[in-house]
Amino acid sequence: MWGEGASLTSLAGQLVSLIALGFCIAGFASKQDDRLMVLLISANVAFAVQFALFGSWTAAVLSLLVIVRIMLARRYLGSWPVMLAVLAVNAMAAVVTWKSPVDIFAITAAVLGTVGMFMLRGIPLRLVLGGAAISWMLNNIMIGSVGGSLAEGMVVITNFITIYRLVRMKRRYPQAFNT
């Protein structure tokens, strides 16, 4: 990927994925759901550009739809009709852009992320988003994105460290989580 045979487009994809990595780590390191969502919007713009540079169009379109999903989930938390509409738009986008079986990883990530962001908060949200990150990581591995694979691996690690921190905080201050 990084040797003489690497194309400028491929190198640009790797660079953009490292920018996304920074946004993801900052987001998942946050204990605040709102800050997590805002940083994920920034990361998904970078990921969409990265996927486009690699020619992975299903992943690129679904990454852009993640941005819309985050905004809708923040406004319509717990809304089954809005969540189902977002899932339907994701399914249509996947059908239109489908190129290979590798696209199933991006689709899985989109479904997990949608259900998590509309229906969950706190630790359960981060567990489901961890599953989505693993799906994105597998997608990145399959398309050959070293930076994207590293980014999602770091997201998984950072996310689970934050879950551990939240569990400790919940044990130490249970009254703060009973509201």
SERO-4910 file (N, C-alpha, C, O; in steps of 0.05 Angstrom, whole numbers):
BEGIN
 pado doro    nc1    nc2    nc3   cac1   cac2   cac3    cc1    cc2    cc3    oc1    oc2    oc3
  Met    A     16    -24      0      0      0      0     17     25      0     10     45    -13
  Trp    A     39     25     15     55     50     18     80     51      1     94     71      0
  Gly    A     85     29    -14    109     28    -30    107     43    -56     89     59    -60
  Glu    A    126     38    -74    127     52   -100    101     48   -116     93     65   -132
  Gly    A     89     24   -113     65     18   -129     39     31   -119     19     28   -133
  Ala    A     40     44    -97     16     57    -86      8     81   -103     24     98   -110
  Ser    A    -18     82   -110    -28    104   -126    -32    128   -108    -35    126    -83
  Leu    A    -33    151   -120    -38    176   -105    -66    175    -92    -69    185    -70
  Thr    A    -85    163   -106   -112    161    -95   -112    143    -71   -125    149    -51
  Ser    A    -98    121    -72    -96    103    -49    -82    116    -25    -91    114     -2
  Leu    A    -61    131    -30    -47    145     -9    -65    167      3    -65    171     27
  Ala    A    -80    180    -14    -99    201     -4   -120    187     14   -128    198     35
  Gly    A   -129    164      6   -149    149     22   -138    142     49   -152    144     69
  Gln    A   -112    134     49   -100    127     75    -97    152     93   -103    150    117
  Leu    A    -90    174     82    -87    199     97   -114    208    109   -115    215    132
  Val    A   -134    207     92   -161    216    102   -171    197    124   -184    206    143
  Ser    A   -165    172    122   -173    153    143   -160    159    169   -171    154    190
  Leu    A   -135    169    168   -121    176    193   -134    200    206   -134    203    231
  Ile    A   -144    218    190   -159    242    201   -184    232    215   -191    241    237
  Ala    A   -198    213    202   -222    202    214   -215    188    241   -231    189    260
  Leu    A   -192    175    242   -183    162    266   -183    181    290   -192    175    311
  Gly    A   -172    205    285   -171    225    307   -198    233    317   -202    235    341
  Phe    A   -217    237    299   -244    244    308   -257    220    323   -271    225    343
  Cys    A   -253    196    314   -265    173    327   -254    169    355   -270    164    374
  Ile    A   -228    171    358   -217    167    385   -227    188    404   -235    182    427
  Ala    A   -228    213    395   -238    234    413   -267    230    420   -275    234    442
  Gly    A   -283    220    401   -311    215    406   -316    193    426   -331    196    445
  Phe    A   -303    170    421   -308    147    438   -295    150    465   -302    136    484
  Ala    A   -275    167    467   -263    172    494   -281    190    511   -277    191    535
  Ser    A   -300    203    499   -318    220    514   -339    204    529   -350    184    519
  Lys    A   -346    213    553   -367    201    568   -394    214    562   -414    205    573
  Gln    A   -394    234    546   -418    249    539   -429    240    512   -414    242    492
  Asp    A   -453    230    511   -465    220    486   -466    242    465   -461    236    441
  Asp    A   -473    267    473   -476    288    453   -449    294    439   -448    297    415
  Arg    A   -428    295    455   -401    300    443   -393    276    425   -381    281    404
  Leu    A   -399    252    433   -394    228    417   -407    231    390   -395    226    369
  Met    A   -432    239    389   -447    242    364   -435    263    346   -433    259    322
  Val    A   -428    286    357   -417    308    341   -390    299    328   -385    305    305
  Leu    A   -373    286    344   -347    277    333   -351    255    313   -335    253    294
  Leu    A   -371    239    316   -376    218    296   -385    229    269   -380    218    248
  Ile    A   -399    252    270   -407    265    245   -382    273    229   -380    267    205
  Ser    A   -363    285    243   -337    293    230   -322    269    219   -312    269    197
  Ala    A   -321    248    235   -307    224    227   -320    211    202   -306    202    184
  Asn    A   -346    212    201   -359    199    178   -357    215    152   -358    203    131
  Val    A   -353    241    154   -347    256    130   -320    246    119   -317    240     95
  Ala    A   -300    243    136   -274    233    128   -275    205    118   -263    198     98
  Phe    A   -290    188    132   -293    160    122   -306    158     95   -298    143     78
  Ala    A   -327    174     90   -340    174     64   -320    182     42   -320    169     21
  Val    A   -304    202     47   -283    209     27   -264    186     23   -256    180      1
  Gln    A   -255    174     45   -236    152     43   -248    129     26   -235    119      8
  Phe    A   -273    122     32   -285    100     17   -288    107    -13   -284     89    -30
  Ala    A   -295    131    -18   -297    140    -47   -270    138    -60   -268    129    -83
  Leu    A   -249    145    -46   -222    143    -58   -214    114    -64   -199    109    -82
  Phe    A   -225     95    -48   -220     67    -52   -240     54    -71   -238     30    -76
  Gly    A   -260     69    -80   -280     58    -98   -300     40    -84   -313     24    -97
  Ser    A   -303     43    -58   -322     27    -43   -347     44    -39   -351     56    -18
  Trp    A   -364     44    -59   -387     63    -61   -409     57    -41   -421     76    -30
  Thr    A   -414     32    -35   -435     26    -14   -426     38     13   -441     51     26
  Ala    A   -401     33     20   -390     43     45   -390     74     45   -396     86     65
  Ala    A   -383     86     22   -382    116     21   -410    127     25   -413    146     41
  Val    A   -430    117     11   -457    127     14   -468    122     42   -480    140     54
  Leu    A   -464     98     52   -474     92     79   -460    109    100   -472    116    120
  Ser    A   -434    116     96   -421    134    115   -433    162    115   -436    174    136
  Leu    A   -441    171     91   -455    197     90   -482    196    103   -491    214    116
  Leu    A   -496    173     99   -522    170    112   -519    168    143   -538    174    157
  Val    A   -496    159    152   -491    159    181   -494    187    193   -505    191    215
  Ile    A   -485    207    178   -487    235    187   -516    243    191   -523    255    211
  Val    A   -533    236    171   -562    242    173   -574    227    196   -590    237    211
  Arg    A   -566    201    199   -576    184    220   -570    196    247   -587    196    265
  Ile    A   -545    206    251   -537    217    277   -555    241    284   -565    243    306
  Met    A   -559    258    264   -576    282    269   -605    274    276   -617    285    294
  Leu    A   -616    255    260   -643    246    265   -646    232    292   -665    236    306
  Ala    A   -626    215    299   -627    200    324   -626    219    348   -638    213    369
  Arg    A   -611    240    345   -610    260    368   -636    273    372   -644    279    394
  Arg    A   -651    278    350   -676    292    352   -700    273    357   -719    281    371
  Tyr    A   -698    249    347   -721    230    349   -713    205    364   -719    183    355
  Leu    A   -698    208    386   -690    185    402   -714    168    409   -734    177    419
  Gly    A   -711    142    404   -732    123    411   -754    121    391   -773    106    395
  Ser    A   -753    135    369   -775    135    349   -771    111    329   -754    111    313
  Trp    A   -789     92    332   -789     69    314   -794     77    285   -780     68    267
  Pro    A   -814     94    280   -819    102    252   -795    115    238   -789    109    215
  Val    A   -782    134    252   -759    147    240   -736    128    237   -723    128    216
  Met    A   -731    111    257   -710     91    255   -715     72    231   -697     66    216
  Leu    A   -740     63    228   -746     45    205   -743     59    178   -735     47    159
  Ala    A   -750     85    177   -746    100    153   -716    102    146   -708     99    123
  Val    A   -699    107    166   -670    108    162   -660     81    152   -644     80    134
  Leu    A   -669     60    164   -661     33    155   -669     28    126   -654     16    111
  Ala    A   -693     37    119   -703     33     91   -686     49     71   -679     39     50
  Val    A   -678     73     78   -661     89     61   -634     76     58   -622     75     36
  Asn    A   -623     66     80   -598     51     79   -600     27     61   -582     22     45
  Ala    A   -622     12     63   -625    -12     46   -627     -4     16   -615    -17     -1
  Met    A   -641     18     10   -643     27    -18   -615     35    -28   -608     29    -51
  Ala    A   -601     50    -12   -574     58    -20   -556     34    -25   -540     34    -44
  Ala    A   -558     14     -8   -541    -10    -11   -548    -25    -37   -531    -34    -51
  Val    A   -574    -26    -43   -582    -40    -67   -571    -26    -92   -562    -38   -111
  Val    A   -573      1    -92   -564     17   -115   -533     16   -118   -524     16   -141
  Thr    A   -518     15    -97   -489     17    -98   -475    -10    -96   -450    -11    -99
  Trp    A   -489    -32    -91   -477    -58    -86   -457    -66   -108   -464    -65   -131
  Lys    A   -433    -73   -100   -412    -82   -119   -403   -111   -114   -398   -126   -133
  Ser    A   -401   -118    -88   -390   -145    -81   -400   -153    -54   -411   -137    -39
  Pro    A   -395   -178    -47   -403   -188    -20   -389   -172      3   -399   -172     25
  Val    A   -367   -159     -3   -353   -143     18   -372   -121     28   -370   -113     52
  Asp    A   -390   -112     12   -409    -91     20   -427    -99     43   -438    -81     57
  Ile    A   -429   -125     49   -445   -134     71   -435   -123     98   -450   -119    117
  Phe    A   -408   -118    100   -397   -108    125   -407    -79    130   -413    -72    152
  Ala    A   -407    -63    109   -417    -35    112   -446    -35    118   -456    -19    135
  Ile    A   -461    -53    106   -490    -55    112   -495    -63    141   -512    -51    154
  Thr    A   -480    -83    150   -483    -92    178   -476    -69    197   -491    -64    217
  Ala    A   -455    -54    191   -448    -32    208   -470    -11    208   -476      0    229
  Ala    A   -482     -5    185   -503     15    184   -527      7    200   -539     23    214
  Val    A   -535    -19    199   -558    -29    214   -552    -27    244   -569    -17    259
  Leu    A   -529    -37    253   -523    -36    281   -522     -7    291   -533     -1    312
  Gly    A   -509     10    276   -507     38    284   -535     52    286   -540     67    304
  Thr    A   -552     45    267   -579     57    267   -595     49    291   -606     65    305
  Val    A   -596     23    296   -611     13    319   -599     24    345   -614     32    363
  Gly    A   -573     23    347   -560     33    372   -566     63    377   -573     70    399
  Met    A   -563     79    356   -566    108    361   -595    116    366   -600    136    380
  Phe    A   -614    102    354   -642    109    359   -653     97    385   -670    109    398
  Met    A   -643     74    393   -656     60    415   -640     57    440   -651     48    461
  Leu    A   -615     64    440   -598     59    463   -582     83    472   -579    102    457
  Arg    A   -573     83    496   -556    104    507   -536     91    526   -539     68    534
  Gly    A   -515    107    533   -495     98    552   -480     72    543   -472     70    520
  Ile    A   -477     53    561   -462     29    556   -474     12    534   -459      3    516
  Pro    A   -501      7    534   -512     -9    511   -507      4    484   -501    -10    465
  Leu    A   -508     31    483   -502     45    458   -474     39    449   -469     33    425
  Arg    A   -455     41    467   -427     37    460   -421      8    453   -404      3    436
  Leu    A   -435    -11    465   -431    -39    458   -440    -44    429   -426    -57    414
  Val    A   -463    -34    422   -473    -37    394   -456    -22    374   -450    -32    353
  Leu    A   -447      2    382   -429     17    364   -402      3    362   -388      5    341
  Gly    A   -394    -12    382   -370    -28    380   -373    -50    359   -355    -56    344
  Gly    A   -397    -63    359   -403    -82    338   -402    -70    310   -393    -82    291
  Ala    A   -413    -46    308   -412    -31    282   -383    -25    274   -376    -28    251
  Ala    A   -367    -18    293   -339    -12    288   -324    -37    278   -307    -35    260
  Ile    A   -330    -60    290   -318    -85    281   -326    -90    252   -310    -99    236
  Ser    A   -351    -85    245   -360    -89    217   -346    -70    198   -338    -78    177
  Trp    A   -343    -45    206   -329    -26    190   -299    -34    187   -288    -31    166
  Met    A   -288    -45    209   -260    -53    207   -257    -76    187   -238    -76    171
  Leu    A   -275    -95    188   -274   -117    168   -277   -107    140   -263   -116    122
  Asn    A   -294    -87    136   -297    -74    109   -270    -62    101   -262    -66     78
  Asn    A   -258    -47    119   -232    -34    113   -210    -54    107   -195    -50     88
  Ile    A   -210    -76    121   -190    -97    116   -194   -108     88   -175   -112     73
  Met    A   -219   -113     81   -225   -125     55   -219   -107     31   -212   -117     10
  Ile    A   -222    -81     35   -216    -63     13   -187    -54     12   -178    -40     -6
  Gly    A   -171    -62     33   -143    -56     33   -136    -29     46   -114    -18     40
  Ser    A   -153    -18     62   -148      8     75   -133      3    101   -146     -4    121
  Val    A   -107      8    101    -92      4    125   -100     25    146   -105     18    169
  Gly    A   -103     50    138   -111     71    156   -139     67    167   -143     71    191
  Gly    A   -157     59    150   -185     54    159   -186     31    178   -201     32    198
  Ser    A   -171     10    173   -170    -14    191   -160     -6    218   -170    -13    239
  Leu    A   -138     10    218   -126     19    243   -146     38    257   -149     36    282
  Ala    A   -159     55    243   -179     73    255   -201     58    269   -207     63    292
  Glu    A   -212     38    256   -234     23    268   -224      6    291   -239      2    311
  Gly    A   -200     -6    288   -189    -21    311   -185     -3    335   -191    -12    358
  Met    A   -175     21    331   -172     40    353   -199     48    364   -202     53    388
  Val    A   -219     51    347   -246     57    357   -256     35    375   -267     41    396
  Val    A   -253     10    367   -261    -12    384   -247    -11    411   -261    -14    431
  Ile    A   -221     -8    411   -206     -7    436   -215     16    453   -220     13    477
  Thr    A   -216     40    441   -223     64    456   -251     62    467   -257     69    490
  Asn    A   -269     51    451   -297     48    459   -299     29    483   -313     36    502
  Phe    A   -285      7    483   -287    -12    505   -273     -1    530   -281     -8    552
  Ile    A   -252     15    527   -240     28    551   -261     47    563   -263     48    588
  Thr    A   -275     62    546   -295     81    557   -318     65    570   -328     74    591
  Ile    A   -326     42    559   -346     26    572   -337     18    600   -352     19    619
  Tyr    A   -312      9    602   -301      2    628   -302     25    647   -309     22    671
  Arg    A   -294     49    637   -295     73    654   -324     79    664   -328     86    687
  Leu    A   -343     76    646   -371     81    653   -381     61    673   -396     68    691
  Val    A   -373     36    670   -381     15    690   -370     22    717   -384     20    737
  Arg    A   -344     30    718   -332     37    744   -346     61    756   -352     62    780
  Met    A   -352     81    739   -366    105    749   -394     98    759   -403    108    779
  Lys    A   -407     80    745   -434     71    754   -433     57    781   -451     60    797
  Arg    A   -413     41    785   -410     27    811   -403     47    833   -413     44    856
  Arg    A   -386     67    827   -378     86    847   -400    106    854   -403    114    877
  Tyr    A   -415    114    834   -436    134    837   -463    124    826   -473    135    807
  Pro    A   -474    103    838   -499     92    827   -523    111    827   -540    109    810
  Gln    A   -523    129    846   -545    149    847   -546    166    822   -568    176    815
  Ala    A   -523    172    810   -522    189    786   -534    175    762   -541    188    742
  Phe    A   -536    148    763   -547    133    740   -576    124    744   -587    109    727
  Asn    A   -588    131    766   -615    123    771   -636    144    763   -659    141    770
  Thr    A   -628    164    747   -647    184    739   -660    177    713   -676    192    702
***
